[in-house]
């Protein structure tokens, strides 16, 4: 499917894609204010898409219900009306098909943003993500660049069962040739998505459905259209001296709440928001552990071969002599996600789990 895009794509014209896809115009208005001091993650992503599409005519969005329906989670709201069906393309329900089309378009110099309604559906397209996109630059000796972003909600939502509740950070983080980002706050979402779109390599951009409606403070710098965050750099969300807690995406919020509880008991926790899964900011993690001498890793994913396991390996390799206690890993349970609400809660990390591990 990656080869389905002909050489006419080199002219950066998108009209030929409409032979394969269904798109239509709809009227809508933008949902954010450039003067806002607080912004939801949803609006942060929407504004980043809007600004990057405005700045670069090679950028286009493709996926199921991204246009006429305004996006399954309204991340693409207003973009069809503003940029038209040649740049906001509604697709059939065929992830392998439209992901292959996107990779082919990237081969010819366009900058596709592929939206998965959930990253669980990316499993239908994983061959294109890894074999067609991630490896092409290496296998072509640098002759083929693949500037493409694969984005959508990742991890557990609520009550959607085992087939729709998996975290793909470790899955894609294991693959050379990909960059893997996982934002937490609105500033993360804006800055990292802009960086992903501008990047010459394929980027897997893991959002969280339960964070879309959350509001976060946004700095004046982050509201500037030129703003972006560096890929591969973690951020200390809270300074501490007794224990380091690493987390990404929704779990950063849990870690911060756990740190507040620990602070009341005289334990000073440093919370590291990873932001980038691949490349992983090993220097920042190790520097924190060398200061606090203890480490707790937190993630929603499965325990075996997880992001936390990679962090543990890095710390043991580089900072073992600084550890005053064994590393603690907080993960999802090693089971397919239960559907029942009470069992689902037991299968994902909770704030009290982080507190207990830190102690």
ChimeraX attribute file (.defattr): number of C-alpha atoms within 10 A of each C-alpha:
attribute: neighborCount
match mode: 1-to-1
recipient: residues
	/A:1	15
	/A:2	20
	/A:3	14
	/A:4	15
	/A:5	20
	/A:6	12
	/A:7	13
	/A:8	13
	/A:9	19
	/A:10	15
	/A:11	11
	/A:12	16
	/A:13	14
	/A:14	20
	/A:15	12
	/A:16	13
	/A:17	23
	/A:18	15
	/A:19	7
	/A:20	15
	/A:21	17
	/A:22	16
	/A:23	22
	/A:24	15
	/A:25	16
	/A:26	17
	/A:27	12
	/A:28	14
	/A:29	10
	/A:30	15
	/A:31	14
	/A:32	15
	/A:33	12
	/A:34	11
	/A:35	10
	/A:36	12
	/A:37	13
	/A:38	17
	/A:39	23
	/A:40	21
	/A:41	28
	/A:42	25
	/A:43	25
	/A:44	29
	/A:45	25
	/A:46	23
	/A:47	27
	/A:48	24
	/A:49	23
	/A:50	20
	/A:51	14
	/A:52	20
	/A:53	20
	/A:54	13
	/A:55	12
	/A:56	13
	/A:57	15
	/A:58	19
	/A:59	24
	/A:60	24
	/A:61	24
	/A:62	27
	/A:63	26
	/A:64	24
	/A:65	24
	/A:66	28
	/A:67	30
	/A:68	24
	/A:69	17
	/A:70	22
	/A:71	19
	/A:72	18
	/A:73	17
	/A:74	18
	/A:75	22
	/A:76	26
	/A:77	27
	/A:78	25
	/A:79	30
	/A:80	26
	/A:81	19
	/A:82	19
	/A:83	16
	/A:84	16
	/A:85	26
	/A:86	20
	/A:87	25
	/A:88	28
	/A:89	28
	/A:90	27
	/A:91	21
	/A:92	14
	/A:93	12
	/A:94	14
	/A:95	23
	/A:96	19
	/A:97	18
	/A:98	27
	/A:99	31
	/A:100	23
	/A:101	23
	/A:102	33
	/A:103	30
	/A:104	26
	/A:105	29
	/A:106	29
	/A:107	26
	/A:108	20
	/A:109	20
	/A:110	25
	/A:111	28
	/A:112	26
	/A:113	27
	/A:114	26
	/A:115	27
	/A:116	23
	/A:117	20
	/A:118	22
	/A:119	26
	/A:120	20
	/A:121	17
	/A:122	21
	/A:123	14
	/A:124	15
	/A:125	19
	/A:126	16
	/A:127	15
	/A:128	25
	/A:129	28
	/A:130	17
	/A:131	12
	/A:132	20
	/A:133	29
	/A:134	25
	/A:135	20
	/A:136	20
	/A:137	19
	/A:138	13
	/A:139	10
	/A:140	10
	/A:141	8
	/A:142	9
	/A:143	11
	/A:144	18
	/A:145	20
	/A:146	29
	/A:147	26
	/A:148	33
	/A:149	30
	/A:150	23
	/A:151	23
	/A:152	23
	/A:153	22
	/A:154	25
	/A:155	24
	/A:156	25
	/A:157	16
	/A:158	15
	/A:159	14
	/A:160	15
	/A:161	17
	/A:162	15
	/A:163	13
	/A:164	19
	/A:165	24
	/A:166	21
	/A:167	22
	/A:168	22
	/A:169	25
	/A:170	22
	/A:171	13
	/A:172	21
	/A:173	21
	/A:174	17
	/A:175	16
	/A:176	13
	/A:177	22
	/A:178	21
	/A:179	25
	/A:180	29
	/A:181	30
	/A:182	25
	/A:183	26
	/A:184	25
	/A:185	26
	/A:186	25
	/A:187	26
	/A:188	24
	/A:189	30
	/A:190	27
	/A:191	24
	/A:192	25
	/A:193	29
	/A:194	23
	/A:195	19
	/A:196	27
	/A:197	24
	/A:198	17
	/A:199	17
	/A:200	17
	/A:201	22
	/A:202	30
	/A:203	28
	/A:204	26
	/A:205	26
	/A:206	27
	/A:207	25
	/A:208	21
	/A:209	20
	/A:210	15
	/A:211	20
	/A:212	22
	/A:213	13
	/A:214	15
	/A:215	17
	/A:216	16
	/A:217	13
	/A:218	20
	/A:219	12
	/A:220	12
	/A:221	11
	/A:222	17
	/A:223	22
	/A:224	11
	/A:225	17
	/A:226	13
	/A:227	16
	/A:228	22
	/A:229	18
	/A:230	13
	/A:231	22
	/A:232	17
	/A:233	18
	/A:234	22
	/A:235	16
	/A:236	17
	/A:237	16
	/A:238	17
	/A:239	15
	/A:240	19
	/A:241	16
	/A:242	18
	/A:243	24
	/A:244	31
	/A:245	32
	/A:246	28
	/A:247	27
	/A:248	26
	/A:249	25
	/A:250	21
	/A:251	21
	/A:252	24
	/A:253	19
	/A:254	20
	/A:255	31
	/A:256	22
	/A:257	16
	/A:258	22
	/A:259	27
	/A:260	15
	/A:261	17
	/A:262	18
	/A:263	13
	/A:264	9
	/A:265	10
	/A:266	9
	/A:267	18
	/A:268	21
	/A:269	28
	/A:270	25
	/A:271	26
	/A:272	24
	/A:273	28
	/A:274	27
	/A:275	30
	/A:276	26
	/A:277	24
	/A:278	26
	/A:279	16
	/A:280	23
	/A:281	18
	/A:282	18
	/A:283	14
	/A:284	16
	/A:285	25
	/A:286	24
	/A:287	15
	/A:288	25
	/A:289	25
	/A:290	21
	/A:291	16
	/A:292	21
	/A:293	22
	/A:294	22
	/A:295	30
	/A:296	25
	/A:297	26
	/A:298	25
	/A:299	26
	/A:300	27
	/A:301	26
	/A:302	22
	/A:303	18
	/A:304	11
	/A:305	12
	/A:306	22
	/A:307	29
	/A:308	25
	/A:309	18
	/A:310	15
	/A:311	22
	/A:312	23
	/A:313	14
	/A:314	17
	/A:315	23
	/A:316	16
	/A:317	11
	/A:318	15
	/A:319	17
	/A:320	18
	/A:321	11
	/A:322	16
	/A:323	17
	/A:324	12
	/A:325	10
	/A:326	13
	/A:327	21
	/A:328	19
	/A:329	23
	/A:330	23
	/A:331	24
	/A:332	24
	/A:333	16
	/A:334	12
	/A:335	10
	/A:336	16
	/A:337	23
	/A:338	18
	/A:339	16
	/A:340	12
	/A:341	13
	/A:342	9
	/A:343	11
	/A:344	21
	/A:345	15
	/A:346	13
	/A:347	20
	/A:348	19
	/A:349	19
	/A:350	19
	/A:351	16
	/A:352	14
	/A:353	17
	/A:354	26
	/A:355	20
	/A:356	11
	/A:357	15
	/A:358	23
	/A:359	9
